[in-house]
Amino acid sequence: MLNSFSKGIRRGIFTWEQNVKTKWAGLFLIGSMLAISGCASMSADECLTSDWRGIGFEDGALGYTAGRLSQHRKACAKFGVTPDWQAYQDGRVEGLREYCQPQTGFNLGVGGGKYNGVCSIDQEADFLDAFRSGSQLYTLRSNVDSTNAQINTKRHELEKVVVLIRDAEAGVIATETTVQDRVLLLADLKRFAARTGQLESEIDRLIESRGIYEQQLASYEAVLADTSY
């Protein structure tokens, strides 16, 4: 049987291991809950007092596809309102002219957004050029941010392992520790030492990768400085 001192150390070890195992499961659950949430495209007041040309313009200016009207139709059907298709389409075309500007494309890309192929032929080429530039900047920034996050996570875990090593070492030399307890703690120390080396190696590799990503980002930002975005 483990004495109370050793039990406390072993409990800390178990908690650390469980936290590592369950971290990603919790993040997945949160993402799933956000993915399934949603709401109607229009309220009762909006349906009953709707300016369909204005609604079309707003949707076009936000880059919505033509399928957005189907969502409005479904939302307003509950209140006995049918959209004015022609007015909506006329407004949406006007809105898309505003949306399909290079600056909007760049901003969409920088924000990690998705282009839904809504621009007309005469505007799409310039829009896509700007969108691709913004998307490239988004990717390069994400590389740096993601690597920083990974470094911080691994450093945090390393700090916890160091604490566990210190506690286990104290348990090994404690006079009240039994031979059986000492054997278990020594096995933990060996495992922690291996994990420490692994984490340090991973952190070094990530720091090296971050340096490369930061250099790539700086170079691309210098290129963009000569553009109008």
Backbone bond lengths (Angstrom), bond angles and torsions (degrees), N, CA, C in turn:
res aa  C-N    CA-C-N  psi(-1)  N-CA   C-N-CA  omega(-1)  CA-C   N-CA-C  phi
1 M - - - 1.462 - - 1.525 110.02 -
2 L 1.329 116.77 141.26 1.453 120.97 177.21 1.518 109.46 -78.13
3 N 1.350 117.38 138.26 1.452 118.32 174.08 1.510 109.85 -75.60
4 S 1.354 117.10 172.92 1.468 120.65 -173.17 1.517 111.81 -62.77
5 F 1.337 117.78 -36.08 1.465 120.72 -179.82 1.527 110.35 -63.95
6 S 1.316 116.22 -47.46 1.465 120.61 -179.27 1.520 111.41 -68.20
7 K 1.345 116.11 -35.06 1.463 119.28 177.86 1.516 111.16 -60.04
8 G 1.334 116.39 -40.53 1.468 119.72 179.79 1.508 111.56 -63.08
9 I 1.324 116.89 -41.66 1.468 120.96 178.74 1.521 110.22 -65.18
10 R 1.338 116.16 -46.48 1.469 119.99 -178.54 1.517 110.87 -64.43
11 R 1.339 117.41 -34.28 1.460 120.84 177.92 1.526 110.59 -64.79
12 G 1.327 116.89 -39.79 1.461 120.50 176.87 1.515 111.60 -64.36
13 I 1.321 117.06 -38.75 1.464 121.28 178.02 1.522 110.42 -63.28
14 F 1.341 115.77 -45.65 1.468 120.14 -179.32 1.526 110.82 -62.24
15 T 1.338 116.61 -42.50 1.472 120.56 -179.76 1.510 110.92 -61.78
16 W 1.309 117.61 -42.85 1.464 121.48 178.37 1.513 111.46 -60.48
17 E 1.322 116.85 -45.13 1.459 120.87 -179.17 1.522 111.33 -64.51
18 Q 1.352 116.88 -41.69 1.458 120.43 179.77 1.524 111.45 -66.09
19 N 1.334 117.20 -37.69 1.472 120.50 178.56 1.512 111.04 -62.88
20 V 1.321 117.32 -41.34 1.460 121.13 178.99 1.523 111.16 -63.69
21 K 1.342 116.16 -40.21 1.462 120.61 -177.15 1.519 113.06 -71.40
22 T 1.353 116.26 -35.78 1.470 119.37 -172.41 1.524 114.43 -94.51
23 K 1.331 118.40 -7.06 1.466 120.74 -176.20 1.516 111.66 -58.02
24 W 1.334 117.13 -49.21 1.467 120.12 -176.06 1.514 111.79 -72.35
25 A 1.316 117.63 -30.13 1.468 119.78 177.56 1.522 110.55 -63.27
26 G 1.323 116.82 -40.07 1.462 120.34 178.93 1.509 112.12 -65.98
27 L 1.325 117.09 -41.66 1.454 120.51 178.57 1.521 111.44 -63.87
28 F 1.328 117.18 -38.13 1.464 120.71 179.42 1.527 110.37 -64.63
29 L 1.331 116.84 -40.47 1.460 120.46 -179.51 1.519 110.80 -63.50
30 I 1.337 117.47 -43.14 1.465 120.86 179.54 1.520 110.18 -62.11
31 G 1.337 116.60 -44.42 1.460 120.25 179.63 1.512 112.24 -62.09
32 S 1.323 116.87 -38.49 1.460 120.79 179.89 1.518 111.22 -66.44
33 M 1.328 117.53 -39.69 1.460 121.29 -179.96 1.524 110.83 -66.03
34 L 1.328 116.88 -38.49 1.460 119.93 178.36 1.519 111.24 -68.47
35 A 1.331 116.09 -36.16 1.461 120.33 -176.44 1.522 112.67 -66.16
36 I 1.344 116.80 -32.10 1.462 118.75 -175.27 1.534 112.61 -92.49
37 S 1.346 117.39 -4.17 1.462 119.10 179.42 1.512 109.92 -80.43
38 G 1.326 116.79 154.45 1.457 120.62 179.75 1.510 110.38 -178.35
39 C 1.357 117.17 176.23 1.455 120.74 -179.92 1.517 108.66 -152.48
40 A 1.342 116.14 166.90 1.457 121.45 179.96 1.519 109.74 -65.57
41 S 1.351 116.28 150.48 1.462 120.54 -176.66 1.519 112.00 -73.47
42 M 1.361 118.12 -25.04 1.462 121.45 -179.01 1.524 110.15 -142.29
43 S 1.335 116.03 146.77 1.459 121.48 178.03 1.529 109.82 -88.50
44 A 1.327 116.40 175.61 1.467 120.75 179.11 1.526 111.37 -61.29
45 D 1.339 117.21 -45.31 1.461 120.58 -179.97 1.521 111.47 -62.39
46 E 1.326 116.31 -40.54 1.469 120.01 -179.87 1.523 111.01 -65.30
47 C 1.322 116.67 -39.12 1.471 120.24 179.36 1.525 111.10 -66.86
48 L 1.325 116.93 -43.50 1.458 121.60 -174.01 1.527 113.02 -75.32
49 T 1.323 116.93 -24.44 1.473 119.80 -178.66 1.523 110.89 -117.28
50 S 1.308 116.32 27.52 1.456 120.81 -170.10 1.522 114.14 -72.77
51 D 1.340 113.98 139.44 1.461 123.69 168.69 1.521 104.65 -106.69
52 W 1.334 116.35 97.49 1.463 119.37 -170.32 1.519 113.00 -66.84
53 R 1.289 117.86 -28.64 1.462 119.29 175.13 1.539 109.67 -68.05
54 G 1.323 115.24 -42.73 1.456 119.54 178.41 1.520 112.09 -65.04
55 I 1.340 115.59 -39.92 1.468 119.52 178.30 1.522 110.00 -64.62
56 G 1.338 115.87 -41.30 1.456 119.59 177.65 1.517 111.56 -61.61
57 F 1.347 116.01 -41.30 1.467 119.71 178.90 1.528 110.68 -62.04
58 E 1.318 116.52 -45.82 1.458 120.52 -179.71 1.526 111.12 -61.13
59 D 1.326 116.32 -43.58 1.473 119.82 179.56 1.520 110.97 -65.25
60 G 1.327 116.66 -41.03 1.454 119.63 178.04 1.512 111.50 -64.58
61 A 1.326 116.79 -42.24 1.460 121.24 -179.34 1.522 112.13 -65.65
62 L 1.340 116.24 -19.68 1.461 121.16 177.14 1.527 112.45 -97.24
63 G 1.340 116.77 -0.03 1.458 120.41 176.17 1.509 115.57 80.31
64 Y 1.335 117.74 20.47 1.461 119.90 178.38 1.527 110.45 -71.09
65 T 1.320 115.19 149.23 1.456 120.72 175.25 1.527 109.63 -78.05
66 A 1.341 115.59 172.18 1.465 120.32 179.47 1.529 111.44 -62.41
67 G 1.319 117.14 -22.53 1.460 121.30 179.56 1.513 113.66 -65.32
68 R 1.330 116.56 -12.72 1.459 119.72 178.40 1.529 111.03 -62.09
69 L 1.332 116.53 -32.96 1.463 120.06 -179.92 1.523 111.08 -63.22
70 S 1.317 116.76 -34.33 1.467 120.15 178.37 1.525 110.65 -63.25
71 Q 1.323 116.62 -35.70 1.462 120.25 177.53 1.527 110.14 -67.07
72 H 1.349 115.48 -41.00 1.468 118.42 177.71 1.536 110.89 -64.37
73 R 1.336 115.36 -41.01 1.465 119.89 -179.47 1.530 110.36 -60.83
74 K 1.307 115.95 -43.10 1.459 120.48 -179.98 1.525 111.06 -66.38
75 A 1.333 116.44 -41.79 1.465 120.37 -178.98 1.523 111.31 -66.27
76 C 1.339 116.50 -40.33 1.467 120.51 -175.09 1.525 113.14 -83.73
77 A 1.330 117.45 -17.73 1.463 120.19 179.72 1.524 110.82 -60.73
78 K 1.312 116.96 -30.18 1.468 120.71 -179.61 1.528 111.58 -66.83
79 F 1.335 116.54 -17.76 1.462 120.77 -178.51 1.526 111.85 -112.92
80 G 1.341 115.53 13.00 1.455 121.06 177.44 1.518 114.16 71.34
81 V 1.340 117.05 26.50 1.469 121.80 -178.33 1.519 109.51 -113.04
82 T 1.344 115.95 131.40 1.464 121.77 177.26 1.524 109.25 -110.59
83 P 1.322 119.10 128.96 1.458 121.36 -179.34 1.525 112.30 -62.29
84 D 1.325 115.93 149.22 1.464 122.28 172.82 1.527 106.59 -86.80
85 W 1.324 114.82 99.52 1.469 120.09 -172.20 1.521 112.28 -58.84
86 Q 1.324 117.37 -47.47 1.459 120.56 -175.71 1.526 111.59 -65.05
87 A 1.322 116.23 -44.44 1.461 119.71 178.94 1.526 110.52 -61.95
88 Y 1.320 115.25 -41.23 1.459 119.62 179.52 1.527 110.38 -63.02
89 Q 1.335 116.83 -46.97 1.462 120.53 -178.35 1.524 111.31 -63.16
90 D 1.334 117.34 -41.37 1.467 119.86 178.61 1.527 110.69 -61.07
91 G 1.324 115.78 -43.36 1.462 119.79 179.28 1.516 111.94 -67.20
92 R 1.319 116.22 -39.08 1.470 119.70 -178.49 1.524 110.75 -65.43
93 V 1.322 118.17 -39.48 1.462 120.92 178.14 1.526 110.15 -60.06
94 E 1.332 116.57 -42.72 1.459 120.28 178.15 1.536 110.88 -64.52
95 G 1.310 115.07 -41.43 1.461 119.10 179.11 1.517 112.35 -64.33
96 L 1.315 116.28 -38.19 1.458 120.02 179.99 1.527 111.79 -65.74
97 R 1.331 117.09 -32.05 1.462 119.83 176.45 1.531 110.09 -60.93
98 E 1.335 115.55 -35.35 1.464 119.84 178.02 1.536 110.71 -75.19
99 Y 1.316 115.20 -39.33 1.459 120.11 -177.46 1.521 112.39 -67.91
100 C 1.306 116.71 -41.16 1.463 121.75 -170.08 1.530 112.47 -82.83
101 Q 1.328 115.85 46.24 1.447 122.42 175.01 1.533 108.84 -100.10
102 P 1.336 117.31 149.58 1.464 119.61 -178.99 1.534 113.75 -54.21
103 Q 1.326 117.39 -40.75 1.460 119.38 -178.68 1.521 111.50 -62.59
104 T 1.341 115.82 -38.44 1.466 119.45 177.10 1.522 110.49 -65.16
105 G 1.319 116.30 -41.47 1.459 120.17 178.24 1.519 111.74 -61.22
106 F 1.326 115.55 -42.56 1.464 119.80 178.88 1.524 110.80 -63.56
107 N 1.323 116.16 -46.47 1.469 120.38 179.84 1.527 111.70 -61.89
108 L 1.326 115.68 -38.20 1.464 120.20 177.88 1.524 110.24 -62.34
109 G 1.315 116.18 -44.28 1.457 120.32 179.30 1.512 112.52 -65.89
110 V 1.322 116.93 -43.65 1.462 121.45 -179.85 1.529 110.89 -61.51
111 G 1.325 116.46 -33.44 1.464 120.61 179.31 1.518 113.79 -82.12
112 G 1.322 117.03 1.19 1.462 119.77 -179.26 1.511 113.19 76.31
113 G 1.340 115.74 21.02 1.460 120.18 -178.85 1.517 113.10 -78.00
114 K 1.331 114.87 173.69 1.460 121.88 -178.60 1.530 109.36 -117.13
115 Y 1.320 114.97 133.83 1.461 119.50 176.82 1.522 109.05 -88.89
116 N 1.341 115.81 130.60 1.465 120.99 -174.28 1.526 114.01 -101.96
117 G 1.332 117.69 17.42 1.457 120.48 176.09 1.508 114.38 66.61
118 V 1.327 117.42 38.80 1.464 120.58 -174.33 1.530 113.87 -96.78
119 C 1.310 118.00 -10.92 1.466 120.25 -174.38 1.530 111.49 -81.43
120 S 1.320 114.23 150.56 1.468 120.11 178.39 1.530 109.75 -74.36
121 I 1.331 115.76 163.61 1.462 121.15 -175.84 1.520 111.64 -57.64
122 D 1.311 117.67 -39.39 1.463 120.51 -175.53 1.524 113.02 -71.11
123 Q 1.326 118.47 -17.27 1.457 121.16 179.79 1.530 113.57 -111.14
124 E 1.301 116.17 -18.91 1.465 119.10 -168.72 1.526 113.94 -66.02
125 A 1.308 118.21 -38.10 1.464 120.19 -176.17 1.530 111.33 -60.12
126 D 1.334 117.00 -50.92 1.465 120.02 179.72 1.522 111.21 -65.97
127 F 1.331 116.48 -38.08 1.462 120.99 178.26 1.528 110.42 -60.26
128 L 1.331 115.99 -46.24 1.464 120.28 -177.42 1.517 112.23 -68.09
129 D 1.331 117.12 -36.83 1.464 119.37 177.12 1.525 110.32 -59.35
130 A 1.331 115.15 -45.95 1.458 119.88 179.94 1.529 111.14 -67.92
131 F 1.329 115.90 -39.70 1.463 120.63 179.53 1.525 110.82 -61.58
132 R 1.313 116.94 -43.44 1.476 120.69 179.93 1.529 110.77 -65.53
133 S 1.326 116.47 -36.61 1.467 119.09 177.12 1.526 110.28 -64.16
134 G 1.334 116.05 -44.81 1.453 119.95 178.35 1.521 112.24 -64.25
135 S 1.327 116.72 -39.60 1.466 120.78 179.72 1.523 111.24 -65.03
136 Q 1.331 116.35 -38.17 1.455 119.84 177.65 1.530 111.02 -64.23
137 L 1.332 115.45 -41.32 1.460 119.30 177.61 1.528 110.27 -64.41
138 Y 1.331 116.67 -40.81 1.466 121.23 177.39 1.529 110.97 -59.61
139 T 1.320 116.22 -44.54 1.469 120.73 -179.77 1.516 111.52 -62.63
140 L 1.330 116.46 -44.39 1.462 120.09 -178.21 1.528 111.12 -66.91
141 R 1.329 116.44 -40.51 1.463 119.36 176.63 1.524 111.08 -65.60
142 S 1.327 115.95 -39.89 1.465 120.48 -179.94 1.516 110.99 -64.01
143 N 1.332 116.99 -36.49 1.463 120.56 177.57 1.526 110.99 -59.67
144 V 1.333 115.46 -44.74 1.466 120.01 179.42 1.525 110.69 -66.74
145 D 1.338 116.43 -47.89 1.466 120.61 -177.56 1.529 111.60 -63.37
146 S 1.333 115.76 -43.09 1.458 119.91 -179.23 1.524 111.30 -64.25
147 T 1.331 116.04 -40.74 1.458 119.93 -179.95 1.524 110.70 -67.07
148 N 1.331 116.95 -40.73 1.467 120.19 176.22 1.526 110.91 -59.95
149 A 1.332 116.18 -42.10 1.460 120.36 179.88 1.531 110.78 -63.58
150 Q 1.320 116.53 -41.50 1.463 120.16 178.83 1.525 111.50 -65.16
151 I 1.329 115.77 -40.58 1.468 119.87 178.00 1.523 110.45 -61.23
152 N 1.324 116.00 -46.79 1.468 120.03 -179.20 1.528 111.65 -62.74
153 T 1.333 116.04 -40.49 1.465 119.88 179.06 1.520 111.54 -62.75
154 K 1.319 116.05 -45.04 1.472 119.92 -178.23 1.526 111.31 -71.03
155 R 1.320 117.62 -34.71 1.465 119.93 176.05 1.523 110.57 -65.50
156 H 1.330 115.73 -38.81 1.459 119.92 178.35 1.528 110.45 -64.19
157 E 1.321 116.18 -42.73 1.468 119.32 177.85 1.527 110.35 -65.02
158 L 1.327 116.70 -39.63 1.464 120.76 179.99 1.522 110.44 -61.39
159 E 1.328 116.56 -40.85 1.467 119.97 177.88 1.522 110.97 -60.71
160 K 1.328 116.19 -40.08 1.465 119.85 179.29 1.523 111.14 -66.95
161 V 1.329 116.45 -39.89 1.467 119.80 179.75 1.524 110.31 -65.73
162 V 1.319 116.81 -39.16 1.464 120.50 178.58 1.535 110.24 -60.52
163 V 1.334 116.68 -41.54 1.465 120.55 177.47 1.521 110.45 -62.89
164 L 1.333 116.72 -42.52 1.459 120.34 179.34 1.531 111.26 -64.56
165 I 1.324 116.27 -37.13 1.468 119.88 177.76 1.524 110.09 -63.79
166 R 1.320 115.78 -44.39 1.465 120.09 179.75 1.532 111.29 -61.26
167 D 1.343 114.85 -42.50 1.469 118.45 179.50 1.523 111.54 -66.81
168 A 1.334 115.43 -40.92 1.461 118.96 -179.72 1.522 111.18 -66.65
169 E 1.325 116.91 -39.00 1.468 120.42 177.71 1.526 110.70 -63.46
170 A 1.337 115.55 -38.88 1.462 118.80 177.10 1.523 110.71 -64.03
171 G 1.334 115.18 -37.80 1.455 118.97 178.80 1.512 112.68 -66.74
172 V 1.328 116.86 -36.27 1.466 120.76 -178.78 1.522 111.38 -63.65
173 I 1.333 116.89 -40.46 1.463 120.06 -174.84 1.538 112.56 -92.10
174 A 1.336 115.87 -5.52 1.466 118.26 -179.65 1.525 110.66 -67.02
175 T 1.320 116.52 138.06 1.473 120.59 -176.77 1.525 112.30 -66.60
176 E 1.332 116.76 -28.82 1.460 119.13 -177.37 1.526 113.27 -81.80
177 T 1.331 118.01 -5.65 1.459 121.15 -179.51 1.519 110.51 -74.78
178 T 1.312 116.10 129.88 1.460 120.63 179.56 1.522 109.96 -78.25
179 V 1.309 115.93 167.48 1.466 121.02 178.65 1.529 110.34 -61.51
180 Q 1.331 115.91 -42.85 1.464 120.10 179.91 1.529 110.72 -62.41
181 D 1.337 116.33 -44.42 1.464 120.54 179.18 1.530 110.66 -62.58
182 R 1.336 115.60 -40.88 1.461 120.50 -178.05 1.531 110.93 -63.78
183 V 1.309 116.61 -37.07 1.471 120.58 178.18 1.526 110.17 -63.57
184 L 1.335 116.37 -43.68 1.461 120.75 179.34 1.526 111.21 -64.56
185 L 1.320 116.29 -42.19 1.461 120.17 -179.23 1.527 111.59 -67.28
186 L 1.311 117.24 -37.37 1.462 120.73 177.14 1.529 111.16 -64.71
187 A 1.334 116.07 -36.27 1.469 119.87 176.53 1.525 110.01 -65.86
188 D 1.340 115.63 -39.17 1.471 119.72 176.94 1.521 110.67 -63.38
189 L 1.317 116.39 -42.75 1.464 120.41 -179.69 1.525 111.44 -60.84
190 K 1.299 116.17 -40.38 1.465 120.01 178.36 1.523 110.25 -62.86
191 R 1.331 116.17 -42.73 1.468 121.00 179.61 1.524 111.03 -66.63
192 F 1.331 115.72 -41.03 1.462 119.58 179.62 1.525 111.70 -66.20
193 A 1.329 115.77 -38.01 1.460 119.54 179.30 1.527 110.58 -62.72
194 A 1.338 115.43 -39.96 1.466 119.54 178.35 1.522 110.80 -65.90
195 R 1.340 115.75 -41.52 1.468 119.45 179.95 1.529 110.65 -67.74
196 T 1.327 117.48 -36.45 1.463 120.78 177.61 1.521 110.79 -61.19
197 G 1.328 116.16 -46.48 1.462 119.66 178.43 1.516 111.89 -61.99
198 Q 1.327 115.86 -39.87 1.466 120.38 179.31 1.523 110.90 -63.93
199 L 1.331 116.63 -45.85 1.462 120.89 -179.39 1.526 111.31 -64.21
200 E 1.309 117.12 -43.22 1.463 120.33 179.36 1.518 110.94 -61.58
201 S 1.332 115.93 -40.62 1.465 120.07 178.32 1.527 111.06 -65.08
202 E 1.329 116.03 -42.81 1.458 120.32 179.61 1.523 111.40 -65.16
203 I 1.329 116.71 -39.65 1.465 120.47 178.80 1.530 110.39 -64.14
204 D 1.328 116.71 -43.72 1.469 120.19 178.25 1.528 111.05 -59.97
205 R 1.328 115.41 -42.60 1.470 119.68 -179.68 1.524 110.43 -65.21
206 L 1.313 116.79 -41.10 1.463 120.57 179.79 1.529 111.44 -67.01
207 I 1.319 116.95 -38.75 1.467 119.87 178.01 1.523 110.55 -63.16
208 E 1.315 115.58 -39.73 1.468 119.72 177.02 1.526 110.59 -64.06
209 S 1.338 116.15 -43.28 1.468 120.25 178.83 1.531 110.62 -64.37
210 R 1.325 116.32 -39.91 1.464 119.70 179.32 1.519 111.36 -60.56
211 G 1.330 116.62 -39.86 1.452 119.83 178.38 1.520 111.88 -60.36
212 I 1.329 115.87 -40.24 1.465 120.69 178.41 1.525 110.09 -66.20
213 Y 1.332 116.01 -45.49 1.468 120.18 -179.34 1.527 111.66 -63.44
214 E 1.326 116.53 -39.61 1.462 119.55 178.93 1.521 111.31 -65.24
215 Q 1.300 116.09 -37.29 1.461 120.30 177.89 1.518 110.70 -66.37
216 Q 1.334 116.08 -42.97 1.465 120.28 177.83 1.522 110.97 -62.30
217 L 1.328 116.70 -41.53 1.461 121.54 -180.00 1.525 110.75 -64.16
218 A 1.322 116.72 -46.15 1.460 120.32 -179.23 1.524 111.02 -61.98
219 S 1.323 116.60 -40.18 1.469 120.59 179.83 1.520 110.99 -64.73
220 Y 1.334 116.25 -41.68 1.459 119.45 -178.72 1.520 111.51 -71.15
221 E 1.324 116.80 -37.55 1.461 119.94 177.04 1.523 110.88 -63.09
222 A 1.340 116.45 -33.27 1.461 119.91 177.06 1.524 110.52 -67.00
223 V 1.320 116.32 -36.89 1.464 120.25 177.29 1.524 110.24 -66.18
224 L 1.315 116.49 -43.58 1.465 121.03 -179.04 1.517 112.92 -66.21
225 A 1.346 116.27 -23.55 1.461 119.66 -179.28 1.525 111.67 -62.50
226 D 1.324 115.98 -21.55 1.462 120.39 -179.87 1.528 112.60 -90.96
227 T 1.337 116.70 1.61 1.453 120.22 178.78 1.528 110.07 -100.80
228 S 1.317 115.46 179.03 1.475 119.60 -179.15 1.520 112.82 -95.93
229 Y 1.330 118.03 6.19 1.460 120.38 -176.77 1.517 110.61 -77.94
